[in-house]
């Protein structure tokens, strides 16, 4: 049988190359959603690509919004990895079957609190860092108003703080949901919601990002914020006049988590990313990006600027309860009904 003309053979070869290109590209990419600060997200993407050659497409969203996107795309996932953000929505997503089970070989290198997060979720998420919830405040505005630094939750509802406090919207922000869950555990639910109503009268804005309130405080746009203490340190290191405190009544904390999305199109790359992100070397990137959480790998260096949980009054935060789908949904609905809908 005579061979096909050269022009036909060339056309067939070109068609084969074109057909193979998307598959080759898919083997070399990863889609990540990232609720931590952009500097860390982007540095992680750059360093992972340097080490593996895998290109990372990074989406920046808050923890609540990340959960909402992963939930909405359940039937047709477009994301592979959920990198960071408060653990409660990760645990809820695990419970709802939105995350892939994966036991990283790095698990034995992690602190017990990170390993417990993995066990609790049936290995559908894992602790990546720990951060303590607290109060941020602008020292210059405080001095101008001749106020003592806020040291307790109760300070934020004092009359002199009217219009001077920011907390993120808990429907979008894991930081703010952690605050609600913390207050419920500190004061009891009924007293906590009375407190949140009083706080609402002093709130000037509920931004969607958990880090936005402390950035506003650092820039003098608000006097105080409900924030993770490590985010306050980040702003202080950027030479803004801001400090933080862990409330005297007791406070909660986050176990920032790392998860693979169920049905991830780039599953092998996702597993490779998780293994990499749990190494001491990768976790050291947090401090390099001026993010001062406590890393979960026991061998990772802890910045001397990182908050010291042992010196703070921490509650025994019930992640199993407040990370459950039913409890998180119920508390957010109550906040919407009793707080978010109130005109000021």
For each residue, the residues with C-beta under 8 A, 3 or more apart:
1:
2:
3: 9
4: 8 9 12
5: 8 9
6: 9 10
7: 10 11
8: 4 5 11 12
9: 3 4 5 6 12 13
10: 6 7 13 14
11: 7 8 14 15
12: 4 8 9 15 16
13: 9 10 16 17
14: 10 11 17 18
15: 11 12 18 19
16: 12 13 19 20
17: 13 14 20 21
18: 14 15 21
19: 15 16 22 23
20: 16 17 23 24
21: 17 18 24 25
22: 19 25 26
23: 19 20 26 27
24: 20 21 27 28
25: 21 22 28 29
26: 22 23 29 265 266
27: 23 24 266 269
28: 24 25 53 54 55
29: 25 26 54 55 56 57 266 269
30: 48 54 55 56 57 80 81 266 269 270 273
31: 56 57 59 78 79 80 81 265 266
32: 41 45 56 57 58 59 79 80 81 82 83 273
33: 58 59 60 61 66 69 70 79 81 82 83
34: 38 40 41 44 58 59 60 61 66 83 84 85
35: 60 61 62 63 65 66 83 84 85 86 174 210
36: 40 41 83 84 85 256 291
37: 40 41 211 231 234 289 291
38: 34 41 42 60
39: 42 43 289 290 291
40: 34 36 37 43 44 84 285 286 289 291
41: 32 34 36 37 38 44 45 58 60 83 84
42: 38 39 45 46 58
43: 39 40 46 47 285 288 289
44: 34 40 41 47 48 56 83 277 282 285
45: 32 41 42 48 49 56 58
46: 42 43 49 50
47: 43 44 50 51 282 285
48: 30 44 45 51 52 54 56 273 276 277 282
49: 45 46 52 53 54 55 56
50: 46 47
51: 47 48 276
52: 48 49 269 272 276
53: 28 49
54: 28 29 30 48 49 269 272 273
55: 28 29 30 49
56: 29 30 31 32 44 45 48 49 273
57: 29 30 31 32
58: 32 33 34 41 42 45
59: 31 32 33 34 69 79
60: 33 34 35 38 41
61: 33 34 35 65 66 69
62: 35 65 66 85 168 172 173 174 208 209 210
63: 35 66 67 85 86 88 89 173 174 175 177 210
64: 67 68 89 169 170 171 172 173 174 177
65: 35 61 62 68 69 172 208
66: 33 34 35 61 62 63 69 70 82 85 89
67: 63 64 70 71 89 90 92 93
68: 64 65 71 72
69: 33 59 61 65 66 72 73 79
70: 33 66 67 73 74 77 79 82 93 98 261
71: 67 68 74 93 96 98
72: 68 69
73: 69 70 76 77 78 79
74: 70 71 77 98 262 263
75:
76: 73
77: 70 73 74 80 261 262 263 264 265
78: 31 73 265
79: 31 32 33 59 69 70 73 82 261 264
80: 30 31 32 77 260 261 264 265 266 267 269 270 273
81: 30 31 32 33 258 259 260 261 264 270 273 274
82: 32 33 66 70 79 85 90 93 99 257 258 259 260 261
83: 32 33 34 35 36 41 44 128 258 273 277
84: 34 35 36 40 41 128 129 256 257 258
85: 34 35 36 62 63 66 82 89 90 174 256 257
86: 35 63 89 90 174 175 177 178 210 254 255 256 257
87: 90 91 117 125 127 254 255 256 257 319 323
88: 63 91 92 174 177 178 181 254 319 322 323 328
89: 63 64 66 67 85 86 92 93 174 177 323 328
90: 67 82 85 86 87 93 94 99 121 125 257 259 323
91: 87 88 94 95 117 120 121 125 257 319 320 323 324
92: 67 88 89 95 96 323 324 325 328
93: 67 70 71 82 89 90 96 98 99 124 125 259
94: 90 91 97 98 99 121 122 124 125 259
95: 91 92 121 323 324 325
96: 71 92 93 325
97: 94 262
98: 70 71 74 93 94 261 262
99: 82 90 93 94 121 124 125 259 260 261 262
100: 124 259 260 261 262 263 264 267 270
101: 122 123 124
102: 123 124 260 271 274
103: 107 118 123
104: 107 126 271 274 275 278
105: 108 275
106: 109 110 275 278 279 297
107: 103 104 110 115 118 126 278
108: 105
109: 106 278 279 280 297 298 299
110: 106 107 114 115 118 126 127 278 296 297 298
111: 114 115 127 130 296 297 298
112: 115 116
113: 116 117 127 130 255 296
114: 110 111 117 118 126 127 128 130 255 296
115: 107 110 111 112 118 119 126 127
116: 112 113 119 120 127
117: 87 91 113 114 120 121 125 126 127 255 257 319
118: 103 107 110 114 115 121 123 125 126 127
119: 115 116 122 123
120: 91 116 117 319 320 323
121: 90 91 94 95 99 117 118 124 125 126
122: 94 101 119
123: 101 102 103 118 119 126
124: 93 94 99 100 101 102 121 259
125: 87 90 91 93 94 99 117 118 121 257 258 259
126: 104 107 110 114 115 117 118 121 123 257 258 259 274 278 296
127: 87 110 111 113 114 115 116 117 118 130 255 256 257 258 296
128: 83 84 114 256 257 258 277 278 283 295 296
129: 84 255 256 283 286 293 294 295 296
130: 111 113 114 127 253 254 255 256 293 294 296 309
131: 228 229 230 231 253 254 256 293 294 307
132: 228 229 230 246 251 253 307 309 312 314
133: 175 178 179 182 226 227 228 229 246 251 252 253 254
134: 227 228 229 232 244 245 246 247 251 307 312
135: 150 153 155 156 224 225 226 227 244 245 247
136: 213 214 217 218 224 225 226 227 229 231 232 235 242 243 244
137: 141 142 149 150 217 223 224 225 242 243 244 245
138: 141 142 217 218 220 222 223 224 241 242
139: 142 143 149 241 242 243
140: 143 144 220 241
141: 137 138 144 145 164 220 223
142: 137 138 139 145 147 148 149 223
143: 139 140 146
144: 140 141
145: 141 142 160 223
146: 143
147: 142 160 223
148: 142 151 155
149: 137 139 142 243 245
150: 135 137 155 156 161 224 245
151: 148 155 245 247 248
152: 155 247 248 249
153: 135 156 157 183 186 195 247 248 249
154: 157 158 249
155: 135 148 150 151 152 158 161
156: 135 150 153 161 165 199 202 224 226
157: 153 154 161 195 198 199 201 202
158: 154 155 161
159: 162
160: 145 147 164
161: 150 155 156 157 158 164 165 202 223 224
162: 159 201 202
163: 202 204
164: 141 160 161 202 204 222 223 224
165: 156 161 199 202 203 204 222 223 224 225 226
166: 203 204 205 206 207 212 213 216 217 222 224 225 226
167: 176 179 199 203 206 213 225 226
168: 62 172 173 175 176 206 207 208 209 210 212 213 226
169: 64 172 173 176 206 207 208 340
170: 64 173 176 177 179 180 332 335
171: 64 332 336 340
172: 62 64 65 168 169 176 208 209
173: 62 63 64 168 169 170 176 177 207 208 209 210
174: 35 62 63 64 85 86 88 89 177 178 210 254
175: 63 86 133 168 178 179 210 211 226 227 228 254
176: 167 168 169 170 172 173 179 180 206 210 226
177: 63 64 86 88 89 170 173 174 180 181 328 331 332
178: 86 88 133 174 175 181 182 252 253 254
179: 133 167 170 175 176 182 183 226 252
180: 170 176 177 183 184 192 196 331 332 335
181: 88 177 178 184 185 252 317 322 331
182: 133 178 179 185 186 251 252 315 317
183: 153 179 180 186 187 192 195 196
184: 180 181 187 188 189 192 322 331
185: 181 182 252 315 317 318 322
186: 153 182 183 192 249 250 251 252 315
187: 183 184 191 192 195 249
188: 184 191 192
189: 184 192 193
190: 193 194
191: 187 188 194 195
192: 180 183 184 186 187 188 189 195 196
193: 189 190 196 197 334 338 339
194: 190 191 197 198
195: 153 157 183 187 191 192 198 199
196: 180 183 192 193 199 200 335 338 339
197: 193 194 200 201 338 339 342
198: 157 194 195 201 202
199: 156 157 165 167 195 196 202 203
200: 196 197 203 339 342 344
201: 157 162 197 198 344
202: 156 157 161 162 163 164 165 198 199
203: 165 166 167 199 200 206 344
204: 163 164 165 166 222
205: 166 213 216 222
206: 166 167 168 169 176 203 340
207: 166 168 169 173 212 213 216
208: 62 65 168 169 172 173 212
209: 62 168 172 173 212
210: 35 62 63 86 168 173 174 175 176 213 227 228 231
211: 37 175 214 215 227 231
212: 166 168 207 208 209 215 216
213: 136 166 167 168 205 207 210 216 217 222 225 226 227
214: 136 211 217 218 225 227 231 232 235 242 244
215: 211 212 218 219 235
216: 166 205 207 212 213 219 221 222 225
217: 136 137 138 166 213 214 220 221 222 223 224 225 227 235 242
218: 136 138 214 215 235 236 238 240 241 242
219: 215 216 240
220: 138 140 141 217 241
221: 216 217
222: 138 164 165 166 204 205 213 216 217 225
223: 137 138 141 142 145 147 161 164 165 217
224: 135 136 137 138 150 156 161 164 165 166 217
225: 135 136 137 165 166 167 213 214 216 217 222 232
226: 133 135 136 156 165 166 167 168 175 176 179 213
227: 133 134 135 136 175 210 211 213 214 217 231 232 244
228: 131 132 133 134 175 210 231 232 254 293
229: 131 132 133 134 136 232 233 244 245 246 307
230: 131 132 233 234 291 292 293 306 307
231: 37 131 136 210 211 214 227 228 234 235
232: 134 136 214 225 227 228 229 235 236 242 243 244
233: 229 230 236 237 244 292 305 306 307
234: 37 230 231 237 238 290 291 292
235: 136 214 215 217 218 231 232 238 240 242
236: 218 232 233 239 240 242 243 244
237: 233 234 290 305
238: 218 234 235 290
239: 236
240: 218 219 235 236
241: 138 139 140 218 220
242: 136 137 138 139 214 217 218 232 235 236
243: 136 137 139 149 232 236
244: 134 135 136 137 214 227 229 232 233 236 307
245: 134 135 137 149 150 151 229
246: 132 133 134 229 251 307 312 313 314
247: 134 135 151 152 153 250 251 313
248: 151 152 153 313
249: 152 153 154 186 187 313
250: 186 247 313 314 315
251: 132 133 134 182 186 246 247 312 313 314 315
252: 133 178 179 181 182 185 186 314 315 317
253: 130 131 132 133 178 309 314 317
254: 86 87 88 130 131 133 174 175 178 228
255: 86 87 113 114 117 127 129 130 296 319
256: 36 84 85 86 87 127 128 129 130 131 293
257: 82 84 85 86 87 90 91 117 125 126 127 128
258: 81 82 83 84 125 126 127 128 274 277 278
259: 81 82 90 93 94 99 100 124 125 126
260: 80 81 82 99 100 102 264 267 270 271 274
261: 70 77 79 80 81 82 98 99 100 264 270
262: 74 77 97 98 99 100
263: 74 77 100
264: 77 79 80 81 100 260 261 267 270
265: 26 31 77 78 80
266: 26 27 29 30 31 80 269 270
267: 80 100 260 264 270 271
268: 271 272
269: 27 29 30 52 54 80 266 272 273
270: 30 80 81 100 260 261 264 266 267 273 274
271: 102 104 260 267 268 274 275
272: 52 54 268 269 275 276
273: 30 32 48 54 56 80 81 83 269 270 276 277
274: 81 102 104 126 258 260 270 271 277 278
275: 104 105 106 271 272 278 279
276: 48 51 52 272 273 279 282
277: 44 48 83 128 258 273 274 282 283
278: 104 106 107 109 110 126 128 258 274 275 282 283 296 297
279: 106 109 275 276 282 283 297
280: 109 283 284 295 297 299 300 301
281: 284
282: 44 47 48 276 277 278 279 285
283: 128 129 277 278 279 280 286 295 296 297 300
284: 280 281 287 288 295 300 301
285: 40 43 44 47 282 288 289
286: 40 129 283 289 291 292 293 295
287: 284 290 291 292 301 303 305 306
288: 43 284 285
289: 37 39 40 43 285 286
290: 39 234 237 238 287
291: 36 37 39 40 230 234 286 287
292: 230 233 234 286 287 303 305 306 307
293: 129 130 131 228 230 256 286 306
294: 129 130 131 302 306 307 309
295: 128 129 280 283 284 286 300 301 302
296: 110 111 113 114 126 127 128 129 130 255 278 283 300
297: 106 109 110 111 278 279 280 283 300
298: 109 110 111
299: 109 280
300: 280 283 284 295 296 297
301: 280 284 287 295
302: 294 295 306
303: 287 292 306
304:
305: 233 237 287 292
306: 230 233 287 292 293 294 302 303
307: 131 132 134 229 230 233 244 246 292 294 312
308: 311 312
309: 130 132 253 294 312 314
310:
311: 308
312: 132 134 246 251 307 308 309
313: 246 247 248 249 250 251
314: 132 246 250 251 252 253 309 317
315: 182 185 186 250 251 252
316:
317: 181 182 185 252 253 314 322
318: 185 321 322
319: 87 88 91 117 120 255 322 323
320: 91 120 323 324
321: 318 324 327
322: 88 181 184 185 317 318 319 327 328 331
323: 87 88 89 90 91 92 95 120 319 320 327 328
324: 91 92 95 320 321 327 328
325: 92 95 96 328 329
326: 329 330
327: 321 322 323 324 330 331
328: 88 89 92 177 322 323 324 325 331 332
329: 325 326 332 333
330: 326 327 333 334
331: 177 180 181 184 322 327 328 334 335
332: 170 171 177 180 328 329 335 336
333: 329 330 336 337
334: 193 330 331 337 338
335: 170 180 196 331 332 338 339 340
336: 171 332 333 339 340 341
337: 333 334 340 341
338: 193 196 197 334 335 341 342
339: 193 196 197 200 335 336 342
340: 169 171 206 335 336 337
341: 336 337 338
342: 197 200 338 339
343:
344: 200 201 203
